Amino acid sequence: MRVIMTGGGTGGHIYPAIAIADKIKEKYPDAQIIFAGTRKGLEKTLVPQNGYEIRYITVSGFNRKNILKNIKTAADLAKGMAQSKKLIREFRPDVVIGTGGYVCGPVVKAAGRAGVRCFIHEQNAYPGMTNRMLEPYAEKVFLGFERAGMYFRHPEKQVFVGNPVRKSFFTTDRKKAREALGIPSDEFVILSFGGSGGAGRINKAMISVIEKIGGMPKTSLYFGTGNAYYEAICTELEEKGIRASENVHIMRYIDEMDKYLNAADVVISRAGALSLAEITVSGKCAILIPSPNVTGNHQYHNARAVADRGGAFLIEEKDLTDEGLTDRIMQLRSDPQLCERMGENARKCAYDDSAELIFEEIFGEQKW
């Protein structure tokens, strides 16, 4: 069996593809699986780290603000289509699975035109433009959120499966995670991150949190700033005379998210589909601050799906204040029962078998 996984740009597109690939390898150890991605996205690092080969396709996104820049975009797309056709011809896949991002466009389109079985997975409550354009080439459209279905044209293709999460999130518990990270069992642990690229507004609010909890006994903060913000955060803390105490850990990027999430008591995060899937699978109380700068405000709708069931506090960015965020964290720190109850509600929002459902839809005996 030969499979091409394609998805790129952010971890939100890449990690679900890795979870699906892992499930295929679990079921069919001899399967040949390669990834198609770009040299600019996180897939360049994440795919090889997870043991898969990656082939590179040239593609870039459309610029809605500067139309002239789309001349290069069109040229890249033409080059990407040629590269995708060559990849399909040489690798001869039985199946192509796309998980979003611009790179999926030429790869899935080339495969579909060549008669290869194609499938796409949409993680968000509001679908991305690429997946909507690829619907005609897909045999099935897998949905992370049911409401995403209203934006596609063919309901008969839709299968609601939730969002696939890597196996390590299911096999790591709080005790194991804390032992691995060297965190005491009685520590109140706060985890903050803004997705793979970081989040400037959350980072700004976290400076006030650091002022409040720095040196606070039995309390730890693990703060993933994102690569682009790390130096600026460290400089701002220094300029304000705020020293990161031993209980405050500032990191560019959180590699072992499965461990840090399972070790945490409360999570402060954007509301990207993958982040939410990982938070809910880990059963963590969360403070969700959706990015307002996304298509269709989809992170708000993602967050509502958890907050409405009591698994998270939802704070829109326009309503976010440094004091308000700090107060909410302190509320959860002082009320362990509330924290635990919210974590239990979050866990009820998770889908444990998303990758399995996708596998069965594609490779079930009646279809393969």
Secondary structure, DSSP 8 states (H G I E B T S, - for coil): -EEEEE--SSHHHHHHHHHHHHHHHHH-TT-EEEEEE-SSSTHHHHHHHTT-EEEE-------SS-GGGHHHHHHHHHHHHHHHHHHHHHH--SEEEE-SSTTHHHHHHHHHHTT-EEEEEE-SSS--HHHHHHGGG-SEEEESSGGGGGGSS-GGGEEE------THHHH--HHHHHHHHT--TT-EEEEEE-STT--HHHHHHHHHHHHHHTT-TTEEEEEE--TTTHHHHHHHHHHTT----TTEEEES--S-HHHHHHH-SEEEE---HHHHHHHHHTT-EEEE---SSSGGGHHHHHHHHHHTTTSEEE--GGG--HHHHHHHHHHHHH-HHHHHHHHHHHHTT--TTHHHHHHHHHH-TTT-
